[in-house]
Amino acid sequence: MLPFSREGFIGVFVDYNLAVWPLQIVAYVVGVGMVALLFRSSSLSGRLIAAGLAAMWLWTGVVYHGIYFSTINAAAVLFGILFALQGAAFLYFGVVRGHLQFAPPSRPIGWIGTALVGYAAILYPMIGIWVGHEYAEMPMFGITPCPVTIFTFGLLLLTTDRFSRWLLVIPFLWTLVGGSAAFLLGIPQDWLLLFTGVVAGSLLMWRDGRAGKAATA
């Protein structure tokens, strides 16, 4: 049983979206830039993509969870801390240490990542409109937890090398929390979230396992 109603949950998005406008447009511009950087494989492009992910997680943790969602759910304070930690992890592993390198899709795992990126940015809001949500009622790309998480897993599937498994822990936990809540609240665009962490995590471990065997051979 959730400690808030569906109406209260939707009301948070209305207040949040109206307050942060036009950040929704900025988030899409940043997202498009991150996707474009996939086609410029370099240490700098990897750091810039990681910086974009860090910004999305930090903003969502501090502003959405910490300021808005916490008004109806006390657990949002904890969620906000975890999202901020995830943003800091992207800054450390991706920006400072440069351990995240990305490339355009060339294998099935990359195409699955591309599909998740497209879902988070394009199909996600379209489903929201289809089920009758007005703009202000919808979780928006880049600045709310579920689209950010799906987008993140999509980009991680487009990495070229093994990276710290710590980067998967908090996004995976949110797929369980946010995905299960989506079924209870009737938010169909979030239903995919429940399976995203398991699928993406399994694919990444399979990819890295194959790469390790090939290196040993």
QUIKA-V133430 format. One record per backbone hydrogen bond with DSSP energy under -1.0 kcal/mol. CO is the residue of the C=O (numbers start at 1). NH is the residue of the N-H. E is the energy in kcal/mol with one decimal. If there is no record, write none. Layout:
co = (CO/CO)
nh = (NH/NH)
e = (E/E)
This chain:
co = (5/6/7/8/9/10/11/12/13/14/15/16/20/22/22/23/24/25/26/27/28/29/30/31/32/33/35/36/37/42/43/44/45/46/47/48/49/50/51/52/53/54/55/56/57/58/59/59/60/61/63/63/64/65/68/69/69/73/74/75/76/77/78/79/80/81/82/83/84/85/86/87/88/89/90/90/91/92/93/101/107/108/109/110/111/112/113/114/115/116/117/118/118/119/122/123/124/125/126/127/128/129/134/135/140/144/145/146/147/148/149/150/151/152/153/155/156/158/164/165/168/169/170/171/172/173/174/175/176/177/178/179/180/181/182/182/187/188/190/191/192/192/195/196/197/198/199/200/201/202/203/204/205/206/207/208/209/210/211/212/213)
nh = (9/10/11/12/13/14/15/16/17/18/19/20/23/25/26/27/28/29/30/31/32/33/34/35/36/37/38/39/40/46/47/48/49/50/51/52/53/54/55/56/57/58/59/60/61/62/63/64/65/66/67/68/69/70/71/72/73/76/77/79/80/81/82/83/84/85/86/87/88/89/90/91/92/93/94/95/96/97/99/160/111/112/113/114/115/116/117/118/119/120/121/122/123/124/126/127/128/129/130/131/133/132/137/138/143/148/149/150/151/152/153/154/155/156/157/158/159/103/167/168/172/173/174/175/176/177/178/179/180/181/182/183/184/185/186/187/190/191/193/194/195/196/199/200/201/202/203/204/205/206/207/208/209/210/211/212/213/214/215/216/217)
e = (-2.2/-2.6/-2.2/-1.5/-1.2/-2.0/-2.4/-2.7/-3.2/-2.0/-1.8/-2.2/-2.7/-1.1/-1.5/-2.7/-1.5/-2.2/-2.7/-2.6/-2.7/-2.2/-2.3/-2.2/-2.5/-1.8/-1.2/-1.5/-1.8/-2.1/-1.9/-2.3/-2.4/-2.2/-2.1/-2.1/-2.3/-2.6/-2.4/-2.0/-2.4/-2.7/-2.6/-2.2/-2.3/-2.8/-2.6/-1.1/-2.7/-1.8/-1.3/-1.4/-3.3/-1.4/-1.7/-1.7/-1.3/-1.7/-1.4/-2.2/-2.8/-1.9/-2.4/-2.7/-2.3/-2.3/-2.1/-2.2/-2.4/-2.2/-2.1/-1.9/-2.4/-2.8/-1.6/-1.2/-2.9/-2.4/-3.1/-2.3/-1.9/-2.2/-1.9/-2.3/-2.2/-2.0/-2.3/-2.7/-2.3/-2.7/-2.0/-2.7/-1.4/-3.3/-1.4/-2.7/-1.8/-2.2/-2.4/-2.1/-2.6/-1.4/-1.3/-1.6/-1.3/-1.9/-2.3/-2.3/-2.6/-2.2/-2.3/-2.2/-2.2/-2.6/-1.7/-1.4/-1.4/-1.9/-1.5/-1.8/-2.3/-2.3/-2.3/-1.7/-1.2/-2.2/-2.9/-1.1/-1.6/-1.9/-1.7/-1.2/-1.6/-2.4/-1.1/-2.4/-1.8/-1.3/-1.0/-1.0/-1.4/-1.1/-2.3/-3.0/-2.5/-2.1/-2.3/-2.4/-2.2/-2.3/-2.7/-2.5/-2.2/-2.3/-2.2/-2.3/-2.1/-2.4/-2.2/-2.1/-2.5)
